[in-house]
């Protein structure tokens, strides 16, 4: 995590390149350079630095419903003793169904989002894997009935005065 550049070290051009890729992750260096009125080499070098610092990861986003994941759940996990939180978190993080994992303050210690093929898969995950982890004391599971929005972070919240993307602004 310490390899990541803090947002303060990213300049306006970095944010504009990131916004271009959020609109279309397959956009070429040439297209980005033309839209931002900089050289292709500049875009290539900036993207290489963003990737190397792990600020940017280029991936293909799959629609889980369309490939067979029909049971999503949000699971709160209470760990006892509390000294085992990170050990339990590392074990949960290795489960392939886990799409999000965070440590919390409050009643529960961990928040876990999972994607499963169906309800039976979710039940097996809970009973055979999560509840089988030493230190998992209690869970509270909420099913997502329908996912209405999955989004990337809105970069304009970090750089509000920067024109990040022409297509975003055209839709506004």
DOMIKE-689362 format. One record per residue (C-alpha): residue in one letter; x, z, y. Coordinates in pm, whole numbers, padded with zeros to 5 digits, always signed. Each point is the difference from the previous one (the first is absolute). Layout:
aXZY/...
***
This chain:
x+00000+00000+00000/x+00285+00068+00242/x+00093-00372-00015/x-00312-00095+00195/x+00035-00085+00364/x-00203+00225+00227/x-00257-00201+00195/x+00190+00085+00319/x+00288-00224-00119/x-00233-00295-00056/x-00041-00219+00303/x-00294-00212+00112/x+00124-00305-00189/x+00018+00199-00325/x-00362+00110+00049/x-00110-00355+00082/x+00167-00130-00319/x-00166+00275-00205/x-00339-00086+00151/x+00049-00367-00087/x+00065+00093-00361/x-00302+00230-00012/x-00215-00295+00101/x+00160-00227-00261/x+00270+00134-00232/x+00088-00355-00108/x+00072-00120+00354/x+00339-00173+00014/x+00291+00098+00223/x-00053-00331+00181/x-00368+00072+00072/x+00074+00354+00118/x+00287-00120+00220/x-00219-00269+00160/x-00285+00242+00067/x+00231+00265+00147/x+00221-00253+00181/x+00327+00117-00156/x+00248-00169-00234/x-00050-00020-00375/x+00333+00181-00043/x-00125+00289+00212/x-00310+00035-00215/x+00205-00026-00321/x+00248+00265+00119/x-00271+00236+00125/x-00195-00028-00325/x+00315+00061-00205/x+00065+00317+00201/x-00364+00115-00035/x+00013-00055-00375/x+00342+00163-00038/x-00120+00311+00189/x-00317+00005-00213/x-00217-00028+00311/x-00147-00317-00153/x-00079-00078-00361/x-00137-00344-00070/x-00260+00012-00278/x-00309-00183-00117/x-00308+00217+00047/x-00237-00027-00295/x-00373+00070+00026/x-00038+00268-00272/x-00366-00088-00070/x+00082-00365-00068/x+00267+00085-00256/x-00195+00258-00197/x+00025+00340+00171/x-00354+00134+00039/x+00046+00378+00019/x+00177+00146+00302/x+00036+00372+00053/x+00136+00245+00252/x+00142+00307-00173/x+00100+00330+00158/x+00248+00200-00209/x+00073+00372+00021/x+00342+00092-00145/x+00097+00345-00130/x+00254+00138+00048/x+00051-00162+00338/x+00371-00038-00073/x-00099-00280-00243/x-00166-00225+00262/x+00285-00252+00022/x+00053-00005-00377/x-00371-00071-00054/x+00002-00258+00281/x+00292-00189-00158/x-00183-00013-00335/x-00325-00118+00160/x+00188-00262+00204/x+00124-00160-00323/x-00355-00064-00126/x-00077-00373+00037/x-00360+00069+00110/x+00118+00186+00312/x-00020-00203+00320/x+00046+00283+00253/x+00147+00351-00023/x+00049+00254+00277/x+00076+00369+00037/x-00267+00190+00193/x-00052+00319+00190/x-00317+00193-00073/x-00185+00084-00320/x+00163-00270-00214/x+00365-00092-00027/x-00013-00372-00083/x-00227-00293+00077/x+00004-00284-00251/x-00180-00335+00011/x-00031-00188-00328/x-00127-00338-00116/x-00134-00024-00355/x-00160-00279-00202/x-00323+00198-00052/x-00138+00354-00026/x+00133+00048-00355/x+00350-00088+00122/x-00039+00253+00284/x-00115+00272-00243/x+00301-00065-00226/x+00232+00008+00302/x-00139+00335+00109/x-00020+00163-00345/x+00308-00140-00170/x+00242-00045+00287/x-00072+00195+00319/x-00145+00315-00160/x+00285-00014-00254/x+00265+00046+00268/x+00139+00353+00001/x-00082+00162+00334/x-00328-00184+00062/x-00236+00293+00050/x-00316-00166+00132/x-00124-00341+00109/x-00291-00124+00207/x-00085-00367-00058/x-00214-00219+00224/x-00094-00352-00107/x+00010-00281+00252/x-00332-00179-00044/x+00107-00297+00208/x+00319-00064+00195/x-00104-00135+00338/x+00336-00039+00169/x+00364-00007-00102/x+00234-00070+00288/x+00357-00012+00114/x+00092+00228+00290/x-00112-00142+00335/x+00331-00047+00182/x-00172-00009+00339/x-00058+00375-00041/x+00379+00046+00023/x+00063-00272+00258/x-00330-00025+00195/x+00138-00215+00284/x+00157-00258-00227/x-00178-00323-00086/x+00058+00023-00375/x-00195-00289-00142/x-00183-00288+00153/x-00253-00018-00285/x-00080+00373+00027/x-00061-00036+00370/x-00215-00306-00051/x-00225+00198-00236/x-00034+00294+00242/
***
